[in-house]
């Protein structure tokens, strides 16, 4: 990685606070998770000192740890705090957005966590998720809420990556969500710095 992409973002053990992955952290193995993360970060930086290491939770506490911060491996091995967020459970209508934004370990929590640790923040994965009955479907408001939050927190934003997946389990792609695509495209000129 380091030779071809010397400044790449690397996410060891992403979304460790949900059960979907073999590397999920739980109260019994969280110490091992942190040590493995530390080793990965240190070894990656030996050959790629400009690589940017992202510690990446799923939005909220997740379902494997009572508190996702239990998996924090230390300020010395993390460059960026990341959070993955999708439009579901509850969907991002006005009430749902307020819940996701202000809940324990929601958007504001992780943004402030990054600030408190002197780190930048990222949304390595985010998007509408029309493939779930618990989602808002083709929801342009989710795009507006997400980019509005990023704009309000521009001081800590490192990067964001819209998860453009067409497969049925997700149906996140903008090509299959025309309302979300329209909202996304409307944000693009607002996010580009004006030429001087």
Buried (B, 14 or more C-beta within 10 A) or exposed (E): EBEEEEEEBBBBBBBBBBEEBEBBBBEEBBEEBBEBBBEBBEEBBEEBEEBBBBBBBBBBBBEBBEBBBBBBBEEEBBBBBBBBBBBBBBBBBEEBBEBBBEBEBBBBBBBBBBBEEEBBBBBBBBBBBBBBEEBBBBBBBBBBBBBEBBEEBEEBBBBBBBBBBEEEEBBBBBEBBEBBBEBBEEBEEEEEEEEE
